[in-house]
Amino acid sequence: MGNEMKPQGQLVFGLDIGTRSIVGTVGYREGDRFIVVAQVIKEHETRAMLDGQIHDIGQVGNTITQVKRALEKKLSVKLTDVCIAAAGRVLLTFETSVTWEFEKERVVTPEEIVGLTSLGIEKAYEKLQETNDSDMKFYCVGNSVIRYYLNGYPISNLENHKAKNIGADIIATFLPDDVVDGLYRAVELAGLNVVNMTLEPIAAMTVAIPQMYRMLNIALVDVGAGTSDICITKDGCIVAYGMIPCAGDKLTEVVANECLVDFETAEKIKRGSGTEVKYKDIMGLQQSITKQRVLKMLSGQIDQMAKLVSDKIKELNGGKPVSAVFIVGGGGKITGYPEKLAEHLGIQKERVALRGEEVMQTITFQEKTKKDSLLVTPIGICLNYYDQNNNFIYVTFNEEHIKLYDNSNLAIVDAAMQADFPNDKLFPKRGSEIAYTVNGKKKICRGEFGEAAKILLNGEAADLYSPIHANDVIAVDESTAGAPAAISLGQLQEFKSKLDIMVNGNKVTLPKYASVNGRLENEYYDIQNGDKIEMLDYYTVAQIREFMDVTLDMNMAVYVNNEPAEDDTKVYENFSIRMAIETGMKKDEPDDEYSQENGEDEEYSGDNGDEEQSRQDSIAVSQPERSIHVLVNSKPIRLQGKASYVFVDIFDYIDFDLTTVQGQTLITNVNGKKAEYMEPLYDGAVIEVYWEE
């Protein structure tokens, strides 16, 4: 084989780029086993990384190059493709609450639940931006609903429930763009191409928590040097990420202070596996310390670290403990830490365990290597290449090239959010509403719903749930608003279209009015926003006279229900009015004839004939003539010369032969309804008369 290198082939190369060191692992999967053929660990020569974030890209790139060359020398294989992971400690997690109010109670649909979640992620992103004083871009790499609310009460599932409003408490996790770009750039400087990128908590979980267990509510805690990274599983997926800035280095600092030693010596004392550790303090004095004394020295800090992690787990898990906790990473190996964590969580101590050799039963190391919790994440980065498609991909959204974190479950709604496409432009909007009052009660007329956003995926019709992949082309036409609200007075339940009264013995139908902002309006008035409407169930005498074109002279009296009336007297449904020209009587006295018609007692003097003659001589009652305009077969006609009109009067004005039958049925309609010959006619009536075969 000589110095010639074979191509990488089936081998998977994974890099765990940590704060203190870089671990390079090369292996391959065979059946259900993963064989590690080589592993190289190289510590940073300077503090090129802090808390999982690259500060010196060139220096980190140089260290990666050294790891790569060492592996290539061991394997005689040229490494070109690599799998990497972003540190969990650089993830930013925000919790938010959202509520969606419906215009009226209705059944909750899956689309509305997606919309509610999208609103929550948008709100979480807004909270993130409040703390972001740079132009840095963030990617949403995970979100979960802690709890739903139905009409203000907690509920596990909203779908198909009737609701007036729905809500949710949501956790969303974001990864800063500069972290991703820094990792990619450092790897490229080493001549490597990223074929898969995941998150360190996901990589650790790939090994520590098999897929079959992820239906359970479990926490994974990766205790490193500077931070403790946390992720939570439930219902088959990772639902939340978190971090606390307290881990192994805090313990080392306690040892350094207590033993008066430098950090490296303190680290050796902390890790001491024997019963006693010998060391020199800063004074140059030879000292020794037992493991029991070290643990006693660290007990307070261990308790504090466990409490902080416990509190964070509960926060991420909706205020309650998880069912079990798996611990990985070097910082979690300290004796007593799992027990303290179980105590603070309030769960059985057997349910909190350090994961190392017991979760690596299917991992084979060709080199002599101790199966340790420190190796869980490096191995997981390699395994993740086979199990998930986690990486950054590019898609085109409305002609814009955008980058997305692919968690193997991407949908169009994720691309819309990453492209900052407003959530309210995805879902149909109602037209503007009209708010008004009727008799002092508040009313709302709502606009119509518009159309949902029209979505095309690679030219084919799609919806918000349609899955997307690298290089997909997405086109979204924003949703539309529906027609604005429109309602007339006549459409109100409180409005009656007519008022029937008796005038001089004849039935008169008056069109109904309402007071709108102090003005009289009829049934055809279009209600406007802010209108104050008062329903009027009466006419005044003056309004009736105006409607009938009646002018009162000095000798005319008006009576309402046989009582003298003035112009402002109110006339209600089925009231009777009498208008009479009087001679020899006081204006405020009702005439005897009207009294008799209304059933009142009458005293007689003399014979009836004399009384009748006297009545005719002393009283002259007349009804004023008036004209009305009607449409007959679409032609305007003016009827005149009478005080009132009935249907048959129109035949005096039109050329229509009733003596000759010209069809099977004679159609007679007034305002679209069948009319009788003696049906009263009023101004504006629309009349149809014709023969029908």
C-alpha positions, 0 to 999 in steps of 0.5 A: 500500500506504501504511502498511497491513501485509499479514499474514505469509502464507507468510513464515517469521520466524526469531529467533536469540537469541544471547548478543551479538546477535539475528538476525531472518531472514524468508524463504520456500521455493520448490522446493528453494531458500530466499529470504531477503527481509530480515535484521536484526541487533541487539546487546544493549544490556546483558548481558541474556544470558549463555552462551545463557541469558536473565537479563533477560527484559524487556530481551531482549523489548525487543531482539526488539521492535526487530528485529521492527519493523525487519523489519516496516518493511522488508517492510510485513508484520505479523509474528505467528508466529516460529520460535526455537531454544534454545542448545546451550550450555544443554544438559546431557549425561550418560553412564551405564551400565546392566545388565539381568540375566535369570533365565535365558538367553533371546532378547533382544526389541525391548521389552527393548532399549527397556526397557534404554534407558529405564533408562539415561535414568532413571539419567542423569536421576538423575545430573542431579538430583544436581547440581540443587539447585532444583525446575527441570524438565528435558526429555530432548531427545535420547539415544543408545546408545554401545554395547551389551553382551551377557553383558558383551561389546560388541556392535553390536545385541542383538536376537535374540541369546541373553543371560543379561544385557544392558547399554548405555552411554547418553548422554542430553541434557536442556534446563532448563525455565527456559531454554525458559520464558525464551525463550517469555516474551521472545518473547511480550513482543514480541507474537509466537507461537512456532510452532516451537522447535528446538535451535541445533545442529539448526538449524545441522545443517539447513543444514550437514549435509544429511539424506543425509549424516547416516547418516555419523558426523559432528560439527558444531562451532558455535564462538561467542563463549563456548562451542563447541557440538557435536553428533554424527550417526550412522545418520540422526539426531543422537545426542549433544550437548556443549559446552565453555566455550572459544571466540572470546572466549578468543582475544580475551582473549589479543590484549587482554593481548598488545596492551594494548587493550580488548576491542572493539579486541582483537576488531577486531585478531583479525578483521582481514582485511588484512595489517596492523592499526593500533590505539592501546594503553591508553597512547595509543600508535599501534601496528600488528600483522601478521596473521602475528604475531596468528596466532603470538600465538594459536597456543597458545590455538587448539591448546588450544581444538582439543584440548578440542573434540577430546576432547569429540567423542571422549567423545560418540562412544564414545571414538573420532573421527568421520569428518568435522567441519563447523565453523560460527560466527564463532569457528571462522573463525580461521586454523589452527583446522580443521587443529589440530582434525584433528590432535588427532582423528587424521583427515585435515585435508581432513575438517575444514572451515569451512561457509559459502558452500559449504553455502548454494548453495540460499540466495538473499539478496534483500538484498546479504549475504555468505554466511558461517558466521555465518548458518548457524544463523539460516537453519537456524532458518527451514528447520527450520520446514519440515523438522521439527515440533520444538516443545513440545507438551502431552499428557494422561498418566493425567489429568496435563497434561504438556509434551514436547519434540517431536522428530518422533519422540515415542512413549508411552514418552517421555511416560511418562518425562517424567511420571516414570512408573516404568520398572519399572511399564511392564514385567511383573514376576515374583512373589517367588522362593524361595531354598533349599538342597538337600543344601548346593546353592543353589536358586532357584524363581522366581515367574511373570511378570505382565502388561505395562502396559495402554496406551490412546492416545485410547481405542485399545489401543497399546504403548510404541512408538506415536507421539504428537502434540499433545493426545493422551490417554494412559492407562497401567495399571501392569504387574502382578507374577506369582504368587509362587513355589511348590514342594513337596518332592515336585516336587524332582528329588532327591526320591523319593516312596517307599522299598520294603523287605521286612518279614517277607517282605512288601514294604512301601512307605514314604512318603519324607521329607526333613529341612527345617531339622532337621524331617521333612517329607513330599512335600506340604510347601511349601518356604519361603524360606531352607529348608535341605533334606537328602534322606533316603534311609533310615528308622530301625528306630524310624521303621518300627515307628512307621509300622507300629504295631509295639511291641517287647516283651522277647521280640521281636528285629529283624534288618536284612539278617540282622544284629541291629538297634537302633532307630537302625539305618538301613534303605535301599531294598530292605533286609529286616527281620525282627521275631521273637518268640523263646523260648530264644534270645539276642536278638542271634542270628538264627533258623535259619529266617531264616538259611535263607531268606537262603541261609546254610549250616545244620548238621543233627543228627538227622532233619529231622522232629525238627529241624522240630518243635524249630524249631516248639517253640522259635520262634514268629514272628508279625506284629503286627496293625494297622488302616488307613483307606482311602477306597472310592468316597469312603466311609471304611473301616477295615480291621482284624485283619491285619498287612497288606492287599491290594485284595480285602480291601475286598470284606469291608467293602463291599456289592459283588456280584462274582458278577453282571456289571453292565457291560463292564469292572470298574474297580479303581483305587488312588490313580488307577491300575489295581490288581491284586486282590493289590496291597498297601493302605496307610493313606490309599489312595483306592480306586475300584471300579465297573462301566463300560459 
